[in-house]
Amino acid sequence: MSTPAQAVYAQEEVALTPLQAERTERLLDNRIACRGCHVIAGDGGVIGPVLDGIADRADLEYVRSVIADPGTI
């Protein structure tokens, strides 16, 4: 099972090393606190949509723009 970070980067066919995946997961949890509003891998808040499979539902530029400025939605 891939992590949310790996799923996003898989869309560009970029393989994350375990360290890169861990750092990205910490970014999602701590710096931008995605799990405060969104469910990721069964864990998190209920305010925003579930982010599992987001790489299959949205293009990478959209995901990056929303991460950069979540208030744009």
C-alpha positions in Angstrom: 0.0 0.0 0.0 1.4 3.4 -0.9 1.3 6.4 1.3 -0.6 9.5 0.2 2.7 11.2 -0.7 3.8 8.3 -2.8 0.4 8.3 -4.6 0.7 12.0 -5.5 4.2 11.5 -6.9 3.3 8.3 -8.7 1.2 10.4 -11.0 4.4 11.9 -12.3 6.1 8.5 -12.2 8.5 9.7 -9.5 9.6 7.1 -7.1 10.0 8.4 -3.5 12.7 6.9 -1.3 11.5 5.8 2.1 13.1 8.9 3.6 11.4 11.2 1.1 8.0 9.5 1.8 8.5 9.9 5.6 9.4 13.5 5.2 6.4 14.2 3.0 4.1 12.4 5.4 5.5 14.6 8.3 4.8 17.7 6.1 1.2 16.6 5.5 0.8 16.0 9.3 2.7 18.8 10.9 3.5 21.7 8.7 0.3 22.0 6.6 -1.8 19.7 8.8 -3.8 18.1 6.0 -5.1 15.4 8.4 -6.7 18.1 10.5 -9.5 18.4 7.9 -9.0 15.4 5.6 -9.0 11.7 6.1 -5.8 10.1 4.7 -5.4 6.3 5.0 -8.3 6.1 7.4 -7.0 8.7 9.8 -7.9 12.4 10.1 -10.7 14.9 10.2 -14.0 15.0 8.5 -14.2 18.6 7.2 -12.6 18.1 3.8 -12.9 15.3 1.3 -11.0 12.0 1.7 -7.6 12.3 0.1 -7.0 8.6 -0.5 -6.7 8.2 -4.3 -6.4 11.9 -4.9 -3.8 11.3 -7.6 -6.4 9.3 -9.5 -9.0 12.0 -9.2 -7.1 15.3 -9.7 -4.1 16.4 -11.8 -0.8 17.1 -10.1 -0.8 20.8 -10.7 -4.2 21.1 -8.9 -3.0 19.1 -5.9 0.1 21.2 -5.7 -1.8 24.5 -5.9 -4.2 23.4 -3.2 -1.4 22.3 -0.9 0.3 25.7 -1.5 -3.0 27.6 -0.7 -5.8 25.4 0.8 -8.1 28.4 1.0 -8.5 28.5 -2.8 -11.0 25.7 -2.9 
